[in-house]
Amino acid sequence: MKRIFYLLSLSVVLSISACKTAKTTSGTNEKPNITGSTNLPQSYYDNARQTVAPATGLSGTTDPEYGVTQQKPICVGGKTDSGARNQQAYLNALRGPSGEEISYRRRGSCCAFKTPNGIIGGMGMLDVYEVTWAGNAKPMLLYLNFYDEGPLLAPVGLTLAKP
């Protein structure tokens, strides 16, 4: 039932492509209007950190908005086939500012946008992940798009796992 509601909401809400500069938002970047939240236990994400190989070929960015705003999400590609695994592989390649192991959890979806790769009516939704690490006072929110592909970069403030 939740899946049907999620898919129907994609066809109702209009926005612009999330892998290009967007002019509209859903809530604020720090407090997005999240729908379709998940009740998966943290053990699911901890297991993914252990079993999904980190993505390779990433580099850092100097753009302070990359990945942390709805307007400049991280485009991991994969759609429904491998999108969730692409998200996990990307997140598994990230580390805290001093190389700390991170922990992540999907908070839900937000921010409908038009995309030629959308499932229904050319629409997609961003997934919002909360990322934490030892010594981090405030969780970081990352916006991921699994409909479209783009360069995979580490957001400002995060580093990459050493191969």
C-alpha positions, 0 to 999 in steps of 0.5 A: 500500500505504501509503495502505491501511495509513493508511486502515485505521489510521484505523478502528482507533484511537479518540480524540475530535474534534481541533477540540475539547478532546481528553482523550487524546494520541498521544505528546507535543506536542513528540514526537508518535507520527508514522506515515505519514511522507512522503519528499517532497523539500524542493523539493516544499514550496518549489514549493508556497510559490511556486505556492499563494496564501496563505490570506486572512482570518487573524488572530493568536491569544493562545492559546499552545496553538493549532496547537502542541498535538494538542488544539487543531489548526489546522482548514483543512478540505478533506478529500481534495479540497483538504485538502493545498492548504488546508494549504499556503495556510495555511502560506504565509500565516505568517511568523516572529516578525519577518516572516521567510519560513518554510520548512515540511515535513510530518513525517507524521500522528499523533493519530487522532480522531473526526470526522463528516468522516472518510474511514473509520469517522468517523476522521481523523488530524492532519498534523504540519508542521515550520516553520523560519525564519532565526534560529530555533534550534528548529523549531516543530511545527504540528498541522493537521486537513484534515477539519474547518474552523475559524478560521484563526489564526496561532499565538503566536510567528508573524506573518502575511504582508503582503498 
